[in-house]
């Protein structure tokens, strides 16, 4: 009987070690949950940036005022009969 109790105690200790500290254990699960949360936050930030870029592309594709603004800013476009002064 003494050996059975000792055997069961060793098995219980081994299983608890695996549960708390082993691969796939509680600590590992908590660390992975934190990584998943960080990745979700990063993904949300990327979605916001992607939506902003999509809006800019749609606006440029429609040929609205933003297209003229980009051409003026990026390429220094000046309309006919317009004077451009650059102050540095």
Number of C-alpha atoms within 10 A of each C-alpha: 6 6 8 9 10 11 12 11 12 12 12 12 12 12 13 13 13 14 15 14 13 14 12 13 14 14 14 15 13 12 10 13 12 12 12 12 11 12 12 12 12 11 12 12 11 12 12 11 12 12 11 12 12 12 12 14 13 12 14 16 11 11 10 11 10 15 16 13 14 13 12 13 11 9 9 11 13 12 9 6 6 7 7 10 6 4 4 3
